[in-house]
């Protein structure tokens, strides 16, 4: 699944939301300098935000299709998994990963990040957590149940989306601690909302890991089912987002 997102890199870049400006600014301010390594940079969504904040960014991305798109948008990218990537003696002021660190071994990744960070450098791992309105969530669950029999995420979880992500954040923080090269692990949180029209949300849906490997003839049925639910709401809805950062300083 980690290498399935490049099937439509242009759509991914167009529809996936950027990260809060306040988050980018805080990471930049907490780093000792402007040199940033972006792990799992994808099409460069976060990397371009760090570039706009005055940083020099190098991306590492395992999917050559995603890396190619990022290069066309002005980002320097090397194609590799982070664990296999050769830093060739280079060091950085910050290592960041936007919605990507769950594809990296948490301990090996943190140890490798420590090895390329300058003293006082910042490791910042961040994810979007989204919580759709109940009717939209139920429409997703119903259509997934019908079209994707056996897929594990068929029902709205009993816990909130943020609680559902908690084990992921805990695992990332544990890897940083186990690496033995960082100070205290902090968690930063940014709450925000975005309004989606029906067409905007259906345009983004095929970029999700649940759908990137779905047979092409099944995708229209999934989109139609969710689209009908959004139409019944008046043609749009407000998505609640929380962007969570797991971060620590290289000692």
Secondary structure by P-SEA (a helix, b strand, c coil): ccccccccaaaaaaccccccaaaaaaaaaaccccbbbbccccccaaaaaaaaaccbbbbbbccaaaaaaaaaaccccccccccccccccccccbbbbcccccccaaaaaaaaaaaaccccbbbbbbbbbbbccaaaaaaaaaaaaaccccccccccccccccccaaaaaaaaaaaaaaaccccbbbbbbbbbbbbbcaaaaaaacccccccccccccaaaaaaaaaaaaaaaacccbbbbbbbbbbccccc
